[in-house]
Amino acid sequence: MARHRGPTCRVVLDLSGVTWGGDRNEATAQLLARPGVLEVKVDPHRHRAVVIHDAHYELPDLWNWLVQCANDGEQGRGHA
C-alpha cells in the first residue's frame, strides 16, 4: 500500500454471496479495483475480507457494489 495520508476505516466484508469470494487473488483484485480501497486481506476459507478504506470515499458505494455483485450473478463483477 502506498503511504496514504488522511482518515481511513477498517471494514470486514462477507464475500460468501459472490462467485469470487473463495478465491484470494480474484477477491483481492476485485476489491482493490474499487474507489477508495487501499488495502485488502482476504480469508478465502471464511469468504471474508478485511478492507482498509479511504474515509473520504463513500463506504456505502462499496457495499452497494458488493450486493449488486451477489445479485447479478455476472461472475461477481457488478456494475461500476
C-alpha positions, -999 to 999 in steps of 0.1 A, spaced: 0 0 0 13 34 -9 15 58 20 -19 73 25 -24 104 44 -58 110 60 -85 91 77 -92 55 69 -117 30 81 -115 -8 85 -144 -29 74 -149 -67 74 -168 -79 43 -187 -111 40 -179 -124 5 -200 -156 7 -225 -142 -18 -201 -135 -47 -186 -161 -70 -150 -150 -64 -154 -149 -26 -133 -181 -22 -105 -170 -45 -79 -149 -27 -63 -135 -58 -96 -126 -76 -112 -112 -45 -81 -90 -38 -80 -78 -74 -118 -71 -75 -117 -51 -42 -85 -32 -49 -101 -20 -81 -129 -2 -62 -125 35 -55 -112 43 -20 -99 7 -13 -63 10 0 -56 -25 13 -73 -59 13 -66 -91 33 -88 -120 21 -95 -152 40 -108 -174 12 -118 -202 36 -142 -180 56 -152 -159 25 -143 -127 43 -121 -97 35 -107 -70 58 -106 -38 38 -88 -6 47 -108 22 30 -101 59 25 -127 76 47 -131 103 20 -149 78 -2 -184 66 3 -184 33 20 -220 26 10 -208 26 -26 -185 -3 -19 -213 -21 0 -238 -15 -28 -214 -27 -54 -208 -59 -34 -245 -65 -30 -250 -59 -68 -223 -85 -75 -241 -111 -54 -275 -103 -70 -263 -101 -107 -246 -134 -109 -223 -118 -136 -193 -136 -122 -194 -112 -94 -184 -82 -114 -214 -60 -106 -218 -26 -121 -195 4 -115 
